[in-house]
Amino acid sequence: MFKHSLASSLILAGGMIGTAQADSSRDYISIVGSSTVYPFATVVAEQFGKTSKYKTPKIESTGSGGGLKLFCAGVGVEHPDITNASRRIKSSEVKMCEKNGVKEIIEVKIGYDGIAIANSKAAPQLDLQLKDIFLALAKDVPNPNGKQELVPNPYKTWKQVNASLPDIEIEVLGPPPTSGTRDAFAELALEGGCKTFDWIKAIKKEDKSRYKSICHTVREDGAYVEAGENDNLIVQKLESNADALGVFGYSFLDQNRDKVQGSAIDGVRPKFDSIADGSYPVSRPLYFYAKKAHVGVIPGMKEYLAEFTSNKAWGEEGYLADRGLVPMPKAERNTFAQDAKQLDTLKM
């Protein structure tokens, strides 16, 4: 979308001409987005900085939603080149991008991740059902007396939710609404438990937005604690409070196995193999999005895409698998690597 050099005085974005200061030119890649993808992108960026002639990209952890907002704000050196996401871009975000002149977006799926519900190794390991997670954390839940009606969540302890669980207060530390992990947790875990109630599942056919509100809305009475976009902070808090549970990506569980342990969900523990084969119920794909208009303008964009999509990075024996990324099957890796190489743009 913008041509000439980085110091170009004119940037054309979405039909509007704005003045860009010559001193605002950038000679490094600017990346924002998901806290889950952040550690993977950081490793790629460091590797890229060491092994290429380009500067190490600068990465900021803003959450998936926050990153896409920044990414879609416009074309030009003052806007990020790439945003990481722990969910796929929404059609509403594609429209927001287009409105601001960001019309050609390269989508790269990088692999898979599970969402762990973990606790301190000093506490017993839990076996949770999706239904337990919904009943413990939803704002409104089915009346415990069996009536087909919703009531404000009355549950204070895990034992009240399910008699086989410990008699400890429900306290779950997790990501805020701007996080892709929170979006995926709501869709896979909360809704997964919500739709075990047939009468709630039936609402989806009549009123999709009401169904989503019932299944995705988290209680606000202190049982769920928003811990910001910092998964390491959640791990630290679990260490100091053996009764609390934390919600974060599998890679953080993998990196902190000496301190925390993942709960089984519907009888399956969060492991590399159970996420790769899809048997772990709370697993999701991870992505990043790049601006085609910035390729050839910001130095190293094409080469960064090549590094991230190389077998030595995201392959089965790659350095990202060592960090807890669950690789895609070979055919899927080849497809996305080819798309990145050819700068093919997103089609929803």
Disulfide bonds with the S-S distance in Angstrom:
Cys72-Cys97 2.00
Cys194-Cys215 2.04
